[in-house]
Amino acid sequence: MKLIYSKTIKTYLLLLAITFTACSEIEEFEPLEESVETEVSKVAMQFRPSTYYKAPISPIRVKFSGSSSADLRKLINQNSSTDGNGVIIEIPKKTYTWSRIALKSNVHLEIEGGTTIKMEGTKGFIFGIGSSKKGDRVKNVSISGKGGNKFNVDISSVNLSNKNIAVIKIGRVDNFRVGDFNIKDRRSILNSILLSHIAGAPEQTPGAKDGVVENITQTGAHTGYGLVQTYNARNILFKDLECTGGVTLRLETDDRGMKAELKNGSKKGGVRNIFAHNIINNEGLTSLMFSPHFVQNGKVTARKIVSNGAGFAIRSENGSIEVFDKNKRFPITDAGRVEFANFITGHLSNLPANASPFDGNPYQRNNGTQWAVKLSVAGLNADRSQYIKDQIGDLRGGTFVNAKVSDVTANYGSNAKLKQKHLKYIPCNDWSRIKNPDTSLGLFNGFEYHGPAVGLSVGGDGTNGNYRVQISGQRFIGFPNGYIQNVGENTGTVCGNDPNTIQKYDAPYPN
């Protein structure tokens, strides 16, 4: 028998639920009553920014009159306090060149729409929120556009291409919001917004908690990176994010410092209670990516995921663990890649017959100075030498628990960014559309290809009941005959053409 509440009681109970979830970790949203109305309210709470971030109630306002990084750091330090009401620093419209601006507790940057912020130097980040391993956790901070109007972050300078640049590094923080800006990139190396694991910090879970990342657009992203990556984060809403190139929202938990602390059991990392709404990718790799590496991650709920000419809308991967040429003994050549692969294989024993120890081929890391490779399930289950144990201990392949994605749209296009292992799913009659940028974008031959969008999802068993990620409400639009909507682990080769026959060309940088 359903209970009939008065309007007043319903409102009170809903407000009570919102207040409770704002003060606790959001593992499940319990319905007030099994009815259509309360179910709608429950879903609305999951994607409502105010559920995750509490803005200051009566903040003091201070105007920024300087221009340099030092000027802004000084004003932030002068206004940091334990007062929960906080201080809003108003940034007037202008072009600024900044780096390593560290926010302090209860300080909020409100940046006038149309402002342009450029990167000072050629490495590091522009803004840091709880990015230091020292001191207390940062609390109650934000970086936003005044009135929701967007400002601009320009990291498209030629000297920043293929350099380690982030716009915001987010770490040890409780209650934060970043949003309302456009990023103009030129294939810098790092995801523009990092939710990091801060190795060496005193707390057991040194990552972000209770926050919102929303209303951000990026163009010119590097194929191997993109807009957002998460390493250590809890109770976070990602909303209205759009990226051209790369990956828009990368739930990939593979930080080396985190791996070192997780392998000895001293810390906790990974993500849980993640909610995502309206995540769009244009002509990149994918809109939403799940890659757990060595971490047992928690719940992820996402909806309204769109790919416009991207390789896929959803990409999910098995848990895998990266091992490195830790002494950099093998040259960065094709021969060096083979030698490194054989070296690592020699440090794994009792592999199943005909099983590859690797998930893909070795690749370059650390600005192309070092080889790395991901161990496959077979490689992870093999016996490890001390060389391997020194790097990964007894860690095993990671997972996502209860990952659900709904309302997913994949629109066909012909300028996606592709990895070589996915080319075999493109029908042979469309291979003439594929091009190889070779080394023209500053990376080794075979790192990426440019060509047709491949499918809606890749990974899992290739059905709606994907064993890693449950996908519902799919729309597969404009794809010619022969394309596969959901590419699974056991999907057969659609076209066996040799990638070495693909036409090479000098690819232009974005923008």
TIZA-39910 format. One record per residue (C-alpha): residue number from 1; x, y, z. Coordinates in pm, 1 decimal, always signed. Layout:
! TIZA-39910
(atom NUM, (X, Y, Z))
...
//
This chain:
! TIZA-39910
(atom 1, (+0.0, +0.0, +0.0))
(atom 2, (+145.2, +337.3, -104.9))
(atom 3, (+150.6, +617.5, +147.5))
(atom 4, (+0.8, +950.5, +44.2))
(atom 5, (+202.4, +1244.5, +172.5))
(atom 6, (+90.8, +1602.1, +185.2))
(atom 7, (+287.9, +1848.0, -29.1))
(atom 8, (+446.0, +2000.0, +283.2))
(atom 9, (+569.0, +1667.1, +419.7))
(atom 10, (+705.2, +1566.3, +81.0))
(atom 11, (+899.3, +1890.0, +53.9))
(atom 12, (+1034.9, +1857.0, +406.7))
(atom 13, (+1151.6, +1501.8, +350.2))
(atom 14, (+1317.1, +1591.6, +20.9))
(atom 15, (+1503.5, +1882.8, +182.0))
(atom 16, (+1606.4, +1656.9, +467.7))
(atom 17, (+1745.4, +1403.6, +219.1))
(atom 18, (+1941.6, +1672.4, +35.6))
(atom 19, (+2088.1, +1804.1, +360.7))
(atom 20, (+2189.1, +1455.8, +470.5))
(atom 21, (+2360.4, +1360.7, +144.9))
(atom 22, (+2553.3, +1689.8, +137.8))
(atom 23, (+2716.4, +1596.2, +468.1))
(atom 24, (+2798.4, +1234.0, +391.7))
(atom 25, (+2947.4, +1019.1, +124.8))
(atom 26, (+2691.6, +957.1, -148.0))
(atom 27, (+2696.8, +580.6, -193.3))
(atom 28, (+2328.0, +526.9, -260.7))
(atom 29, (+2028.6, +758.8, -291.3))
(atom 30, (+1749.9, +593.5, -95.0))
(atom 31, (+1402.3, +683.3, -225.1))
(atom 32, (+1162.8, +851.7, +14.1))
(atom 33, (+879.3, +644.5, -126.2))
(atom 34, (+839.0, +401.3, -411.7))
(atom 35, (+660.2, +637.2, -647.7))
(atom 36, (+731.0, +803.1, -979.9))
(atom 37, (+755.8, +1145.6, -816.3))
(atom 38, (+1016.2, +1048.5, -558.9))
(atom 39, (+1212.7, +845.5, -813.5))
(atom 40, (+1241.0, +1155.6, -1032.1))
(atom 41, (+1353.8, +1355.9, -728.7))
(atom 42, (+1616.8, +1094.8, -647.6))
(atom 43, (+1762.3, +1104.4, -999.1))
(atom 44, (+1757.0, +1485.8, -999.7))
(atom 45, (+1961.2, +1490.0, -678.5))
(atom 46, (+2228.0, +1269.8, -835.8))
(atom 47, (+2298.8, +1527.1, -1106.9))
(atom 48, (+2236.8, +1845.9, -908.8))
(atom 49, (+2558.5, +2043.7, -838.9))
(atom 50, (+2431.9, +2163.3, -499.1))
(atom 51, (+2430.2, +1800.9, -381.8))
(atom 52, (+2809.7, +1791.0, -410.1))
(atom 53, (+2931.8, +2146.4, -360.0))
(atom 54, (+2812.4, +2399.7, -102.2))
(atom 55, (+2879.8, +2758.2, -204.3))
(atom 56, (+2969.5, +3023.7, +58.8))
(atom 57, (+2662.2, +3187.9, +211.2))
(atom 58, (+2779.9, +3541.3, +291.9))
(atom 59, (+3125.6, +3582.2, +140.3))
(atom 60, (+3341.0, +3892.4, +154.7))
(atom 61, (+3433.0, +4034.0, -187.1))
(atom 62, (+3782.9, +4155.0, -274.5))
(atom 63, (+3892.0, +4295.5, -612.0))
(atom 64, (+4217.8, +4184.8, -772.4))
(atom 65, (+4409.3, +4486.0, -902.8))
(atom 66, (+4739.2, +4319.9, -991.3))
(atom 67, (+4845.1, +4115.7, -1291.2))
(atom 68, (+5124.9, +3868.4, -1211.1))
(atom 69, (+5122.2, +3524.7, -1050.2))
(atom 70, (+5297.5, +3675.3, -747.7))
(atom 71, (+5026.8, +3941.4, -715.4))
(atom 72, (+4749.2, +3682.3, -710.2))
(atom 73, (+4932.4, +3446.4, -475.7))
(atom 74, (+4980.9, +3733.8, -231.0))
(atom 75, (+4611.4, +3824.2, -234.6))
(atom 76, (+4509.0, +3461.0, -187.7))
(atom 77, (+4742.6, +3423.1, +110.3))
(atom 78, (+4610.5, +3743.8, +266.1))
(atom 79, (+4250.9, +3624.0, +245.0))
(atom 80, (+4277.3, +3257.7, +338.3))
(atom 81, (+4100.9, +3180.6, +665.2))
(atom 82, (+3909.4, +2919.1, +857.6))
(atom 83, (+3592.6, +3124.3, +818.6))
(atom 84, (+3345.2, +2908.1, +628.6))
(atom 85, (+3176.3, +3213.6, +475.5))
(atom 86, (+3483.1, +3267.1, +261.8))
(atom 87, (+3627.7, +3537.8, +42.4))
(atom 88, (+3556.6, +3587.8, -326.8))
(atom 89, (+3844.3, +3738.8, -522.8))
(atom 90, (+3702.4, +3915.3, -827.3))
(atom 91, (+3931.0, +3894.5, -1130.7))
(atom 92, (+3856.3, +4170.6, -1386.2))
(atom 93, (+3861.0, +4109.9, -1760.6))
(atom 94, (+4216.9, +4114.8, -1890.3))
(atom 95, (+4485.6, +3885.4, -2032.5))
(atom 96, (+4697.2, +3725.1, -1757.9))
(atom 97, (+5001.2, +3495.8, -1770.8))
(atom 98, (+5007.3, +3271.4, -1462.6))
(atom 99, (+5140.0, +2946.9, -1320.8))
(atom 100, (+5121.4, +2754.0, -992.9))
(atom 101, (+4842.4, +2958.4, -838.0))
(atom 102, (+4764.9, +2759.2, -521.2))
(atom 103, (+4419.1, +2813.8, -375.2))
(atom 104, (+4382.9, +2824.4, +2.2))
(atom 105, (+4084.5, +2727.7, +214.9))
(atom 106, (+3773.9, +2946.3, +185.5))
(atom 107, (+3910.0, +3141.9, -111.4))
(atom 108, (+3706.6, +3159.6, -432.8))
(atom 109, (+3825.6, +3300.7, -764.8))
(atom 110, (+3547.2, +3464.7, -965.4))
(atom 111, (+3680.7, +3547.8, -1311.9))
(atom 112, (+3505.2, +3789.4, -1545.2))
(atom 113, (+3377.5, +3642.6, -1870.7))
(atom 114, (+3605.2, +3702.0, -2169.2))
(atom 115, (+3920.7, +3704.0, -1955.8))
(atom 116, (+4216.0, +3512.4, -2106.9))
(atom 117, (+4464.4, +3322.7, -1891.7))
(atom 118, (+4789.3, +3195.3, -2044.7))
(atom 119, (+5052.9, +2958.1, -1913.5))
(atom 120, (+5370.8, +3096.4, -1759.0))
(atom 121, (+5658.2, +2859.0, -1833.5))
(atom 122, (+5649.7, +2526.8, -2017.7))
(atom 123, (+5561.9, +2272.0, -1749.7))
(atom 124, (+5342.0, +2225.8, -1445.2))
(atom 125, (+4995.4, +2369.9, -1390.2))
(atom 126, (+4821.9, +2705.5, -1380.0))
(atom 127, (+4600.2, +2641.3, -1075.0))
(atom 128, (+4656.4, +2401.5, -787.4))
(atom 129, (+4386.6, +2301.3, -539.6))
(atom 130, (+4524.8, +2088.6, -257.3))
(atom 131, (+4814.0, +1983.1, -479.0))
(atom 132, (+5075.2, +1984.5, -201.0))
(atom 133, (+5144.9, +1685.4, +22.6))
(atom 134, (+5219.2, +1921.5, +313.3))
(atom 135, (+4979.2, +2096.7, +546.6))
(atom 136, (+4607.3, +2050.1, +607.6))
(atom 137, (+4353.5, +1959.2, +342.8))
(atom 138, (+4211.1, +2255.6, +152.1))
(atom 139, (+3839.3, +2320.9, +208.7))
(atom 140, (+3563.5, +2524.5, +44.0))
(atom 141, (+3717.9, +2667.0, -272.6))
(atom 142, (+3613.1, +2740.1, -630.5))
(atom 143, (+3731.8, +2874.2, -964.3))
(atom 144, (+3440.0, +2998.7, -1171.4))
(atom 145, (+3325.0, +3247.2, -1430.3))
(atom 146, (+3136.4, +3547.5, -1298.6))
(atom 147, (+2765.8, +3483.8, -1341.8))
(atom 148, (+2843.8, +3156.5, -1515.7))
(atom 149, (+2998.2, +3340.9, -1811.6))
(atom 150, (+3302.3, +3165.0, -1948.6))
(atom 151, (+3659.8, +3288.3, -1937.6))
(atom 152, (+3936.9, +3145.3, -2156.7))
(atom 153, (+4247.8, +2944.4, -2081.9))
(atom 154, (+4492.7, +2951.7, -2370.7))
(atom 155, (+4764.5, +2684.5, -2367.4))
(atom 156, (+4793.9, +2674.8, -2747.3))
(atom 157, (+5137.1, +2833.3, -2775.4))
(atom 158, (+5367.4, +2640.4, -3010.0))
(atom 159, (+5621.5, +2589.2, -2732.0))
(atom 160, (+5362.3, +2403.0, -2521.5))
(atom 161, (+5290.1, +2128.0, -2776.8))
(atom 162, (+5380.8, +1786.0, -2636.3))
(atom 163, (+5477.1, +1944.9, -2302.1))
(atom 164, (+5353.2, +1843.1, -1957.4))
(atom 165, (+5091.0, +2110.0, -1897.6))
(atom 166, (+4774.7, +2099.1, -1684.9))
(atom 167, (+4525.0, +2377.4, -1631.7))
(atom 168, (+4413.5, +2265.4, -1283.8))
(atom 169, (+4564.2, +2002.4, -1055.6))
(atom 170, (+4313.0, +1901.8, -788.2))
(atom 171, (+4423.1, +1694.2, -492.0))
(atom 172, (+4361.8, +1711.9, -116.7))
(atom 173, (+4042.4, +1917.1, -109.3))
(atom 174, (+3694.5, +1895.4, +41.2))
(atom 175, (+3404.9, +2087.6, -114.0))
(atom 176, (+3514.5, +2249.2, -439.3))
(atom 177, (+3386.2, +2366.9, -775.8))
(atom 178, (+3572.0, +2442.6, -1097.8))
(atom 179, (+3388.3, +2551.0, -1408.6))
(atom 180, (+3277.0, +2809.1, -1664.4))
(atom 181, (+3574.1, +2826.5, -1899.9))
(atom 182, (+3705.1, +2731.6, -2243.5))
(atom 183, (+4045.9, +2569.9, -2295.2))
(atom 184, (+4234.5, +2627.0, -2617.5))
(atom 185, (+4502.1, +2357.9, -2639.9))
(atom 186, (+4763.6, +2255.0, -2896.4))
(atom 187, (+4818.3, +1892.6, -2801.7))
(atom 188, (+4986.5, +1950.8, -2466.7))
(atom 189, (+5076.5, +1634.1, -2277.0))
(atom 190, (+4861.1, +1586.6, -1965.2))
(atom 191, (+4490.1, +1600.2, -1917.4))
(atom 192, (+4388.0, +1959.1, -1858.6))
(atom 193, (+4208.1, +1887.9, -1529.6))
(atom 194, (+4363.3, +1628.1, -1301.5))
(atom 195, (+4198.5, +1483.2, -991.8))
(atom 196, (+4522.6, +1354.8, -850.6))
(atom 197, (+4648.7, +1119.7, -583.1))
(atom 198, (+4893.1, +1323.0, -373.1))
(atom 199, (+5162.6, +1074.7, -281.9))
(atom 200, (+5335.5, +1127.3, +51.4))
(atom 201, (+5041.5, +1310.0, +211.3))
(atom 202, (+4949.3, +1214.7, +569.1))
(atom 203, (+4588.0, +1101.3, +520.1))
(atom 204, (+4491.8, +754.0, +403.6))
(atom 205, (+4293.4, +876.5, +100.8))
(atom 206, (+4487.0, +1178.1, -35.0))
(atom 207, (+4247.7, +1286.4, -307.8))
(atom 208, (+3950.1, +1510.3, -380.4))
(atom 209, (+3615.3, +1469.8, -205.3))
(atom 210, (+3278.5, +1643.2, -260.0))
(atom 211, (+3307.7, +1856.2, -569.7))
(atom 212, (+3177.9, +1966.7, -907.7))
(atom 213, (+3358.5, +2000.6, -1241.6))
(atom 214, (+3121.6, +2156.9, -1493.7))
(atom 215, (+3056.6, +2383.8, -1790.2))
(atom 216, (+3397.3, +2343.6, -1957.0))
(atom 217, (+3488.1, +2313.9, -2325.5))
(atom 218, (+3825.7, +2219.3, -2469.7))
(atom 219, (+3960.2, +2223.3, -2824.8))
(atom 220, (+4287.8, +2091.2, -2963.7))
(atom 221, (+4335.4, +1811.7, -2709.5))
(atom 222, (+4618.3, +1561.6, -2746.4))
(atom 223, (+4497.6, +1219.2, -2864.4))
(atom 224, (+4657.6, +1046.7, -2566.4))
(atom 225, (+4506.0, +1282.6, -2309.9))
(atom 226, (+4206.6, +1517.8, -2303.9))
(atom 227, (+3994.2, +1725.4, -2069.5))
(atom 228, (+3964.1, +1540.4, -1735.2))
(atom 229, (+4138.0, +1244.8, -1572.6))
(atom 230, (+4062.5, +1100.5, -1230.4))
(atom 231, (+4309.1, +915.1, -1010.9))
(atom 232, (+4170.5, +962.8, -660.0))
(atom 233, (+3823.6, +1113.5, -616.2))
(atom 234, (+3505.5, +1056.9, -416.3))
(atom 235, (+3156.4, +1206.4, -449.1))
(atom 236, (+3221.2, +1412.9, -760.8))
(atom 237, (+2981.1, +1541.2, -1026.9))
(atom 238, (+3109.0, +1596.3, -1381.4))
(atom 239, (+2858.8, +1793.7, -1584.2))
(atom 240, (+2840.4, +1966.4, -1925.5))
(atom 241, (+3189.9, +1883.6, -2044.5))
(atom 242, (+3288.8, +1892.7, -2412.8))
(atom 243, (+3623.6, +1815.6, -2572.2))
(atom 244, (+3751.4, +1813.6, -2929.7))
(atom 245, (+4020.3, +1546.9, -2956.9))
(atom 246, (+4145.9, +1309.4, -2688.4))
(atom 247, (+3911.0, +1183.5, -2417.3))
(atom 248, (+3655.6, +1406.0, -2248.9))
(atom 249, (+3620.9, +1221.8, -1916.1))
(atom 250, (+3888.7, +964.8, -1845.7))
(atom 251, (+3814.4, +749.9, -1539.4))
(atom 252, (+4162.2, +601.8, -1553.2))
(atom 253, (+4341.0, +522.9, -1228.3))
(atom 254, (+4704.9, +462.8, -1318.8))
(atom 255, (+4918.5, +712.3, -1126.9))
(atom 256, (+5267.8, +582.9, -1048.9))
(atom 257, (+5285.6, +744.8, -705.6))
(atom 258, (+4946.2, +597.2, -619.1))
(atom 259, (+5060.2, +255.4, -740.4))
(atom 260, (+5362.3, +268.8, -508.0))
(atom 261, (+5142.6, +349.1, -206.5))
(atom 262, (+4867.7, +102.6, -292.0))
(atom 263, (+5107.1, -184.1, -351.6))
(atom 264, (+5238.1, -156.1, +5.5))
(atom 265, (+4888.1, -108.2, +148.7))
(atom 266, (+4958.0, +228.5, +309.7))
(atom 267, (+4700.0, +433.7, +117.3))
(atom 268, (+4370.0, +414.0, -69.2))
(atom 269, (+4315.5, +548.3, -418.6))
(atom 270, (+4084.3, +525.6, -715.3))
(atom 271, (+3736.6, +665.8, -762.0))
(atom 272, (+3391.2, +598.6, -623.0))
(atom 273, (+3052.4, +768.7, -618.8))
(atom 274, (+3117.1, +939.7, -950.7))
(atom 275, (+2827.9, +1097.4, -1141.7))
(atom 276, (+2852.5, +1234.4, -1494.1))
(atom 277, (+2596.9, +1415.4, -1712.5))
(atom 278, (+2623.0, +1551.4, -2067.3))
(atom 279, (+2973.5, +1442.0, -2162.0))
(atom 280, (+3056.0, +1513.8, -2528.7))
(atom 281, (+3353.7, +1434.4, -2748.5))
(atom 282, (+3417.9, +1561.7, -3100.6))
(atom 283, (+3656.3, +1377.6, -3334.4))
(atom 284, (+3867.9, +1232.0, -3054.8))
(atom 285, (+3917.2, +888.2, -2902.3))
(atom 286, (+3609.5, +862.6, -2682.3))
(atom 287, (+3368.9, +1059.3, -2466.8))
(atom 288, (+3383.3, +846.5, -2151.5))
(atom 289, (+3659.8, +601.3, -2068.3))
(atom 290, (+3681.2, +337.6, -1794.8))
(atom 291, (+4032.1, +205.4, -1729.1))
(atom 292, (+4084.2, +71.8, -1374.1))
(atom 293, (+4445.3, -48.9, -1410.1))
(atom 294, (+4532.3, -182.4, -1060.8))
(atom 295, (+4254.2, -18.2, -854.1))
(atom 296, (+3926.9, -160.7, -722.0))
(atom 297, (+3704.6, +137.8, -803.7))
(atom 298, (+3349.4, +200.0, -684.8))
(atom 299, (+3020.1, +318.0, -826.9))
(atom 300, (+2991.3, +528.8, -1143.3))
(atom 301, (+2660.7, +658.3, -1280.3))
(atom 302, (+2661.4, +847.2, -1610.1))
(atom 303, (+2397.8, +964.7, -1855.1))
(atom 304, (+2373.1, +1164.2, -2179.0))
(atom 305, (+2704.3, +1063.9, -2331.8))
(atom 306, (+2760.9, +1182.3, -2691.5))
(atom 307, (+3031.6, +1117.3, -2947.5))
(atom 308, (+3037.8, +1327.2, -3263.8))
(atom 309, (+3271.1, +1156.1, -3507.1))
(atom 310, (+3486.6, +1019.8, -3223.6))
(atom 311, (+3627.3, +667.5, -3219.9))
(atom 312, (+3370.7, +556.5, -2959.3))
(atom 313, (+3126.8, +705.4, -2711.7))
(atom 314, (+3223.5, +455.5, -2437.1))
(atom 315, (+3553.2, +275.1, -2396.4))
(atom 316, (+3601.3, +25.9, -2114.3))
(atom 317, (+3914.9, -171.9, -2046.6))
(atom 318, (+4023.0, -465.1, -1837.0))
(atom 319, (+4223.7, -402.5, -1527.9))
(atom 320, (+4589.6, -393.3, -1623.9))
(atom 321, (+4912.8, -280.0, -1468.1))
(atom 322, (+5190.6, -83.4, -1631.0))
(atom 323, (+5554.1, -185.5, -1592.1))
(atom 324, (+5847.6, +26.8, -1701.9))
(atom 325, (+6198.3, -3.4, -1830.7))
(atom 326, (+6294.7, +137.4, -1493.5))
(atom 327, (+6664.8, +174.5, -1574.2))
(atom 328, (+6600.9, +311.5, -1925.2))
(atom 329, (+6829.5, +48.3, -2073.0))
(atom 330, (+6648.9, -0.6, -2404.9))
(atom 331, (+6674.8, +259.8, -2684.9))
(atom 332, (+6365.7, +444.1, -2805.2))
(atom 333, (+6362.8, +269.1, -3141.8))
(atom 334, (+6155.1, -5.3, -3301.0))
(atom 335, (+6429.5, -251.0, -3212.7))
(atom 336, (+6436.6, -118.9, -2855.6))
(atom 337, (+6061.5, -176.8, -2826.0))
(atom 338, (+6103.5, -542.7, -2922.9))
(atom 339, (+6399.3, -587.8, -2688.3))
(atom 340, (+6202.6, -437.2, -2398.8))
(atom 341, (+5901.6, -662.8, -2467.8))
(atom 342, (+6122.0, -971.1, -2471.5))
(atom 343, (+6295.0, -856.9, -2152.3))
(atom 344, (+5966.0, -821.2, -1961.6))
(atom 345, (+5837.3, -1153.9, -2096.3))
(atom 346, (+6149.9, -1315.5, -1953.1))
(atom 347, (+6053.7, -1190.9, -1607.5))
(atom 348, (+5714.6, -1367.4, -1617.1))
(atom 349, (+5686.0, -1743.6, -1581.9))
(atom 350, (+5407.7, -2003.1, -1605.4))
(atom 351, (+5218.8, -1807.2, -1869.8))
(atom 352, (+4930.2, -1998.4, -2035.2))
(atom 353, (+5018.8, -2143.0, -2373.4))
(atom 354, (+4980.5, -1893.3, -2661.4))
(atom 355, (+4871.7, -1617.8, -2421.5))
(atom 356, (+5019.2, -1270.5, -2461.0))
(atom 357, (+5153.5, -1121.6, -2137.8))
(atom 358, (+5070.4, -771.4, -2265.5))
(atom 359, (+4762.1, -561.5, -2324.1))
(atom 360, (+4881.9, -393.2, -2643.6))
(atom 361, (+5233.7, -306.3, -2754.8))
(atom 362, (+5502.1, -126.3, -2551.1))
(atom 363, (+5480.5, +251.9, -2573.3))
(atom 364, (+5684.0, +555.0, -2474.5))
(atom 365, (+5635.3, +732.7, -2143.2))
(atom 366, (+5794.3, +1028.4, -1964.8))
(atom 367, (+5826.2, +1250.2, -2269.6))
(atom 368, (+5943.2, +965.3, -2487.7))
(atom 369, (+6242.8, +872.7, -2271.3))
(atom 370, (+6129.4, +537.4, -2133.5))
(atom 371, (+5944.7, +225.1, -2247.5))
(atom 372, (+5635.1, +97.2, -2067.0))
(atom 373, (+5383.4, -177.9, -2132.8))
(atom 374, (+5055.6, -291.9, -1975.2))
(atom 375, (+5039.7, -647.3, -1845.0))
(atom 376, (+4735.8, -842.6, -1964.7))
(atom 377, (+4518.5, -1065.0, -1745.1))
(atom 378, (+4748.2, -1354.1, -1838.4))
(atom 379, (+5053.7, -1146.9, -1753.6))
(atom 380, (+4905.8, -1045.9, -1419.5))
(atom 381, (+4830.8, -1407.2, -1331.3))
(atom 382, (+5181.8, -1525.0, -1418.7))
(atom 383, (+5458.7, -1569.7, -1164.0))
(atom 384, (+5662.5, -1251.6, -1120.8))
(atom 385, (+6033.4, -1200.6, -1088.1))
(atom 386, (+6171.7, -958.3, -831.7))
(atom 387, (+6215.2, -700.1, -1111.2))
(atom 388, (+5837.7, -701.4, -1165.9))
(atom 389, (+5755.7, -719.1, -793.8))
(atom 390, (+5972.1, -416.5, -724.9))
(atom 391, (+5740.3, -216.6, -951.1))
(atom 392, (+5393.2, -358.3, -879.5))
(atom 393, (+5423.2, -579.4, -571.2))
(atom 394, (+5125.5, -815.3, -554.6))
(atom 395, (+4876.9, -579.3, -719.6))
(atom 396, (+4619.4, -738.9, -950.0))
(atom 397, (+4394.3, -608.5, -1222.7))
(atom 398, (+4147.9, -340.9, -1113.2))
(atom 399, (+3771.3, -316.4, -1163.5))
(atom 400, (+3477.0, -78.3, -1150.6))
(atom 401, (+3191.4, -186.3, -925.2))
(atom 402, (+2843.0, -103.1, -1052.3))
(atom 403, (+2926.6, +119.9, -1349.1))
(atom 404, (+2612.7, +222.6, -1539.2))
(atom 405, (+2576.6, +450.7, -1841.5))
(atom 406, (+2245.0, +553.5, -1997.6))
(atom 407, (+2132.7, +769.6, -2290.8))
(atom 408, (+2434.7, +717.5, -2516.3))
(atom 409, (+2457.4, +857.3, -2871.6))
(atom 410, (+2727.5, +780.7, -3127.9))
(atom 411, (+2723.7, +994.5, -3444.8))
(atom 412, (+2934.7, +878.3, -3739.7))
(atom 413, (+3215.5, +1096.6, -3872.2))
(atom 414, (+3534.7, +1058.6, -4073.6))
(atom 415, (+3798.9, +1241.0, -3865.5))
(atom 416, (+3818.2, +1040.0, -3543.0))
(atom 417, (+4144.1, +982.1, -3359.7))
(atom 418, (+4212.4, +609.0, -3347.8))
(atom 419, (+4445.4, +356.4, -3187.5))
(atom 420, (+4597.1, +88.9, -3409.1))
(atom 421, (+4430.6, -197.1, -3221.3))
(atom 422, (+4085.8, -64.2, -3321.0))
(atom 423, (+4150.9, -28.9, -3695.3))
(atom 424, (+4053.6, -392.2, -3756.4))
(atom 425, (+3690.4, -308.4, -3674.3))
(atom 426, (+3661.8, -62.0, -3964.9))
(atom 427, (+3518.5, -225.2, -4280.8))
(atom 428, (+3772.8, -266.4, -4562.2))
(atom 429, (+3575.4, -42.9, -4798.1))
(atom 430, (+3632.4, +245.7, -4555.2))
(atom 431, (+4006.6, +195.5, -4510.2))
(atom 432, (+4077.1, +452.4, -4778.1))
(atom 433, (+3951.2, +711.8, -4524.9))
(atom 434, (+4223.1, +621.8, -4271.5))
(atom 435, (+4541.9, +830.7, -4261.3))
(atom 436, (+4861.6, +795.2, -4062.8))
(atom 437, (+5015.2, +1119.8, -3928.7))
(atom 438, (+5346.2, +934.5, -3883.6))
(atom 439, (+5580.5, +1160.9, -3683.6))
(atom 440, (+5433.8, +1493.2, -3803.4))
(atom 441, (+5270.6, +1561.7, -3463.8))
(atom 442, (+5585.5, +1497.4, -3266.9))
(atom 443, (+5522.3, +1133.0, -3175.1))
(atom 444, (+5637.7, +796.7, -3306.9))
(atom 445, (+5488.0, +631.6, -3611.7))
(atom 446, (+5180.5, +427.4, -3515.1))
(atom 447, (+5085.8, +625.0, -3204.6))
(atom 448, (+4756.2, +732.6, -3361.8))
(atom 449, (+4556.7, +723.3, -3683.2))
(atom 450, (+4290.3, +953.8, -3824.2))
(atom 451, (+3978.8, +811.3, -3985.6))
(atom 452, (+3617.4, +696.4, -3946.0))
(atom 453, (+3439.6, +663.8, -3614.3))
(atom 454, (+3439.9, +294.8, -3518.5))
(atom 455, (+3140.1, +225.6, -3293.7))
(atom 456, (+2934.5, +319.2, -2991.3))
(atom 457, (+3131.6, +119.7, -2736.4))
(atom 458, (+3441.8, -95.0, -2711.7))
(atom 459, (+3523.8, -339.8, -2433.9))
(atom 460, (+3333.6, -595.6, -2233.9))
(atom 461, (+3130.2, -865.0, -2406.3))
(atom 462, (+2993.3, -639.0, -2678.9))
(atom 463, (+2631.1, -637.2, -2559.7))
(atom 464, (+2406.4, -399.6, -2369.7))
(atom 465, (+2484.9, -604.7, -2060.5))
(atom 466, (+2856.1, -530.8, -2089.0))
(atom 467, (+3023.0, -710.4, -1797.7))
(atom 468, (+3232.0, -407.4, -1704.9))
(atom 469, (+2992.6, -125.4, -1786.2))
(atom 470, (+2615.2, -154.4, -1824.8))
(atom 471, (+2503.9, +58.5, -2120.0))
(atom 472, (+2140.1, +138.8, -2188.4))
(atom 473, (+1950.4, +373.4, -2418.3))
(atom 474, (+2179.7, +353.0, -2721.0))
(atom 475, (+2155.5, +548.4, -3048.0))
(atom 476, (+2386.2, +452.6, -3335.0))
(atom 477, (+2346.8, +721.0, -3599.2))
(atom 478, (+2479.0, +750.5, -3954.1))
(atom 479, (+2716.2, +452.8, -3950.4))
(atom 480, (+2737.0, +269.3, -4284.6))
(atom 481, (+2666.3, -101.2, -4317.2))
(atom 482, (+2934.8, -324.9, -4176.2))
(atom 483, (+3009.6, -124.5, -3863.3))
(atom 484, (+2959.5, -289.6, -3525.0))
(atom 485, (+2769.7, -93.6, -3261.1))
(atom 486, (+2924.5, -261.4, -2956.0))
(atom 487, (+3272.9, -400.2, -3007.5))
(atom 488, (+3346.1, -670.9, -2750.9))
(atom 489, (+3650.8, -858.6, -2631.1))
(atom 490, (+3569.5, -1149.7, -2860.1))
(atom 491, (+3450.8, -950.8, -3162.4))
(atom 492, (+3615.7, -1088.1, -3472.5))
(atom 493, (+3827.4, -889.6, -3714.8))
(atom 494, (+3615.1, -696.9, -3964.1))
(atom 495, (+3906.9, -610.4, -4192.7))
(atom 496, (+4250.7, -769.7, -4184.3))
(atom 497, (+4433.0, -505.1, -4385.8))
(atom 498, (+4789.4, -424.5, -4284.3))
(atom 499, (+4819.0, -88.5, -4098.6))
(atom 500, (+5159.6, -41.6, -4264.4))
(atom 501, (+4979.4, +14.6, -4594.6))
(atom 502, (+4788.8, +319.4, -4465.5))
(atom 503, (+4871.5, +647.4, -4635.9))
(atom 504, (+5100.8, +876.4, -4435.5))
(atom 505, (+5048.5, +1250.7, -4431.6))
(atom 506, (+5164.8, +1564.4, -4252.7))
(atom 507, (+4885.0, +1624.0, -4004.7))
(atom 508, (+4815.6, +1984.4, -3906.9))
(atom 509, (+4821.4, +2088.9, -3542.6))
(atom 510, (+4481.8, +2211.7, -3413.7))
(atom 511, (+4373.2, +2574.8, -3404.7))
//
